[in-house]
Amino acid sequence: MLNRELLRFRRVGGKVHIQFIDATDAKLLDLAAGLIALCADAAQNHLNTGDLEELLLMQSRRIRDNKLAKGLCKLLLDRMSVEPDEATDFAALREKLFLASAKALPACGADITQYRATLSQDRFFRQDIYGDLPELAPLSEFKAVSPRELLERYNLALVQGLLVYTDSLELDAQDGEAAELRKLFKYLKFFRLLAETGRLPSGGLHFSISGPLSLLLNTRKYALQLAAFFPAAVTLKKWHICAMLRFSGETSTKLELDQTCGLVSHYRNFSSYVPEEIRLFHRLFAQSDTGWKIVGDTPFIDGPGGEVIFPDFSFERERDHRRLHLELFHRWHRGQLEKRLDFLSRSPKLPLLLGIDRALADDDEFERITKHFPAISGHLLRFRDFPGVERTAKLLDQFCK
């Protein structure tokens, strides 16, 4: 992720124009190769972050664009892992050293040269006492990347850095392939973004995604999730985004991009991005004897006003292959929950069940919901962070009665 001071863009006539780089430029590829080699060598020799950052900045001075140079260095530093010394209590070590040095001072009188010489002779005073600082922790690993990939990720990072300031984002996924659209839905679910979805005449989908500046809760975290989602949109063959950006104290400006800008996503295999709690739920559900199994081909369900609903899970009863679907609503889905409850109360036979996070509905709120929507009160379950297997199976059985 790039901070605002590292972003390269211009604003003209209420629109944002990003200054992308040419990922095939020979000079930039050569520079990227040199920077990558420095990182690999730093990890192998366990340099610390501060030393590596200084080496990277020195090497990157081969180009005049200071923002570009610092941006590439930032992306590479983000790919480094440190190996902290957890066996040493550096705070206690510093305390001992400071107390010992204070004790040695009177013996040297006012002679500062003698004082320094006395300390330098004692091995105790030559120990590293700041090894717990992040910039001084030894580097242990570098996530390898090719020069071309680094330049492509830089272009993506320019967009991601701007999306942190999004008020609203419209995304047209113009691919007609159901598998690609399902994958995009899964990315939305994984990054826990608020989105309303409708169909496009081309057969694709239109997503209206709430931006971080339209929310009041966990704005920073949500902004990072939206930025992390963007490379998923780039995996599509045909896509278009229109984002309204609002910087502090400034009027909104528009950012429009599509597949013709040449961005390349580094997202390849979505299975590697599945959260651990979902993996655990799949595993526990498969191990339990509920008479149900989780199936992967979750369908699109047509909702009110042309909206498209994509459940989180689909279940199939083993004895008759009946299928039911479960959609989860977390604490940030408050506005969407009311609309879904109203829709299902008018379509109680729709094979869609709802899971509601306890952070979204406490006991009093859940009681209000069940009284206000009696037709679907038996189609709801509450969970904390993630639903339990037994409670989910019980709800599935209850719906079929």
N, C-alpha and C positions, 0 to 999 in steps of 0.2 A: 504494500500500500504506500502511496506517495502522499506526503503532506501538501497543503495548498501552496506553500512557498516553492515546491518542486514541480508544480504543474505548469505545462506550457500551453497556453491558450490565449485567444483574443476574443473580445466582445465587440461585435459590430451590429448595430441596428437591432439590439435586443436579442441577438443570437450568439451562441458560444461556438467558436471555431477552434478545434483542438489542433495543435501543431504536431502531427504524427511524424515519426521518423521512417525512413526507408530501411526496412529490415534486411534488404539485400545489398545495402551500401558496403562496398569493400572496406573502406576506412573504418566504419563503425563495427563491422564484423571483426576486423583485426584488433580494434580496441577492446571489444567484448571478450575476445579470446585471451588477451593479456590479463584482463581483470579476473576472469574465471581461473586462470592458472595461478594467480596470486592467492585466491581463496582456497584452492585445493592444496597449495603448498602451506598455507597458514594452518589449515586443519591438520595436515600431516605432521607439522612441527610444533603444534599446540601453542601458536602465538595467541595473544589476547586480542580482544575486540578492538581496543584502542589502537594498538599497533597496526592491525590490519586496516582499520579505517584510514589511518594516515598513509599507508602504502597505496591504498586504492585511490585516494584523492591525488596523490603525487602522479600516479600512472595516468589518471583520467585527464590531467592537464594537457594532454596531447590534443584535445579538442577545445575550441574556444567557448562553446556553449556550456556555461557553468551549471545551469539547471539540469541539462541532459547528463552531464558528468556526475553530479551529485545524485541524480535519480537512479542511474545505473548502479552506483555504489550502494545506495539504500536497498535496492532490490536484492543485491548479492549478500549484503549483511543480514538481511532477513532470512537467508537460506543457510546461515551458519548456526550450529548448535554449540553450546558451551558445556564444559564439564566442571561444574563447581566442586570445590574441595569441601565436602560435607563433614569430613573428619576433624577439621580444625575449627575451633571457636575463635574466629578472628576478633570479635568484640572483646572477649576476655584477654586475648593476646595483646590487643592494643592497650587495654587497661594496665596490664602488667608492665608493658614497656614504658608507658608514660609515668607510672609510679617509680619504676627503677631509674628512669632518666632524671626524675625530680630528686631522687635520693643521691644520685651521683653528682649533681650540680654543685652542692656546697664544697665538696672535696677539691674542685677545680678553681674555686674562688671566682674571680671575675674574668678568668682567661678562657674566652670562648673557643680558641684554637685547641687548647688542651682538653676542653670538655668534649669537643667533636672527636678528637683523637682517642680519647678514653672510650667513647661509645663505639667507635668504628672497630676497636680491637676485640670487643666482646661479640661473640657469634649471636648471642641473644638479640642484639640490637640490629643485626643484619637480616633478620627474618622478614618475610613478606607479611605485612600486617593489614593489607588492604585487598587480600585475595577474594573477599566476599563481594566486592564491587563488580557489577556486570561487565564494565569495560576492561577489568583486569582478570576476569575468569578465563582460563585457558580454553581455546577452541578445540572441539573434538570431532566435528563432522561437518561436511559441506554437501548439501543436496546438489548433485551434479546437474548441469544444464548446458546445452550447446550455445554457441554465440548467437545463432539465428533465433533460438528459443528465447534467449534473454532479451533481444531487441523486440520480439513479438510480445513478450510479457510486459515490456516497458510501455508499448502502445496501449495495451489493455489497462495497465495501471494508471495511465493518464485519464481514462474514462472513469475508472473505479474511484479515483480521488475526487472527481467532480460529483459523482453520484452520492457522495456523503452529504451534499448540500441539496438533495432532491426534496422538493415539495410534493411532487406527484410524478409518476412515470407511466406512460402508455407503451405497451409492447404488442406488436403484431407478429405472431408466429405464423408465418404464411405457409409453412410446410403442411401438406395434406396428410402426411404419414402419421397414423395413430401412434406408432411406437415412439416416434420422436416427440410427439406432443405429450405422451404419458411421461416420458423422461423429464420434460420440462416441468410438468406438474410435480414430479417427485423432487426436483430441485427446489421448487417453491415451498413445498412442505418441509424439506430438510432445513432450509434457511429460515423457516417460520415467518414468511412474509404475508402481509395482508393483501389479497388480490381478489378482484371480481372478474369473472371470465365470461366471455360471450363468443359466439361463432362469427367467423368472417365469411363473406360470399365465396371466397376462394377455397373454403373447406378448412382453413386454419382457424386459429383462435386469437382473440383479442384479450389482453390482460391489462386491467387497470390496477396498478400496484401503488399502495399508499407509500409515500416517502417518509423519511425519518422526521422531517420538519412538520409533518401533519400529526405527529403523535406527541404525547406528553410523557410517556413511560419508556425508560431505557432507550432514549433517542440515540445515543452513541452506539450502543450495541446493535440496534436495528439498522443504523446507517452502514455499519460494517457488514452486516448480513446481506443488505441490498447490494453493496459493492461486490461481495463475494458471489452473489447470484449471477451477475452480469455475464461472466464467461460462459455460463450455461446457455444463454440466449444466442451467443455467437456460434455455438455448435450447429445451429439450424442453417439450412441452405439459404432460406430467404427470411429475413427478419427486419424489423424497423422499430426504433425506439424514439419516443419524444418525451424528454424530461424537462420539467420546469425547475430551474435551480434558483435558490435564494441565498445569497451570501449575507453575512451579518450587516444589517443596516442598509442594504441595497435592494433595489427592485428586482423582480424575477426576470430571469433570462432563459431562453429556450436552447436546449441541446437536442439536435436530431442526428441520428446515425442509422445506417443500414448496412447490409452485407457488402455494398460496393466500396466501403472504406478500407477493406482489406484486413480487418482484424482477424487474428487466429487464436482460438481458444486452446488452453492447455488441459481442459477437462476431457478425459478419455473414457475412463471406466467408472460409471456412477456407483457401482457396488462398493467401491472403496470409500465412498462418502456417506454410507449408511450409518446413522448414529448407533452407538452401542446398545441403547435401550430398545431400539427396534430389532436389532439382531437378537437380543435376549428374549424379547417377546415372541419372535418367530420360533426360536429354539424351544422355549418352554411350552408354547402352544402345540408344537409338533410332538413333544414328549408326553403331553397330557392325553388322557383318554376321554375326550369330550364328545366324540362323534362328529366333530367338525375339523376342517383343515383350512389353512390359509392358501388362497390361490393368487397367482401373480397378475393375471389379466384383469385388473380393475377397470371397469367401464367408465365412460363419460355419461353423466346423468343430466338430462335437460331440466333446468330449474326455472323459476319464475322470471318473466321478462327477458327471455333469451339467455339467461345465465347458464353456465355449464358447471356442474358439480363433479369434483373428482375425489372420491372417498380415499381415506388413508389405508383401509384394509378391505379385502373381499374374502368372504368365508363360504365354503361349500359343505353342505351336510352329506356325509358319506353314504347314508342309506338311500337317499333319493336325489342327490345332486342339486338340492335347492340352494340357491345363492342369496346371501345377504351381505350388506356393505356397512362399514362403520366409518364415520367421519368424526375426527377429534377437533375439539375447540379448546384452545389454550387461553391464557389470561389476556392475550392481545387480540382475541377474536370477539370481543364483547359486542361490537356493532353487527358483525355478521351472524352471531348466534341468534339474535332476536328475529332476523329475517328468515333464517333457516327453520326456526321453530314455527313461525307463522306459516311458512310454505308447507311443512310436513303436516301441520294440523289440518290443512286443507287437502292433503294427499296421504292419509294415514296408512294406506296399503302399499305405498312405495317401499321397497325393501332396503330402506336406509335407516340406520340407527345412529344415534348421536352420543358421543362421549364428551363430558364437560369437566374441565379441570376445576378442582375445588378452589383454586385461587380465583377463578372466574365466578363461581357461584357457591357461597357458603350455605349453611343449613337453611337459613331464612330465605335466601334467594332461590335455592333449589325448590323449596316448598312453594314459593310464589309461582315458579315456572310450572310445576306439576298441576297446580290449581288452575292456572290460566290456560294451560294447554292439556286438558284432561284426555283428549283423544290419543295423545302420543306419550302420556306419562310413563307407560310401560316400555317405551322405546329409548329410554334415556339411562345412562349410567354416569356416575361421577368417578373421577380418578385423581390421583395426586402424581403429577409428573408424567405417568404413563399407566394405562389400564392394566388390571390384573387378569390373568388367564381365566380363573374360575368365574369371576364376575362377568367377563365378556361372554363366556360360554353360556352362562345362565341367562343373559339377556337375549342371546340368539335363540335359545330354546323357548323363552317366554314369548318372543315375537311370533314363533311358528304355531303357538297354541291357538 
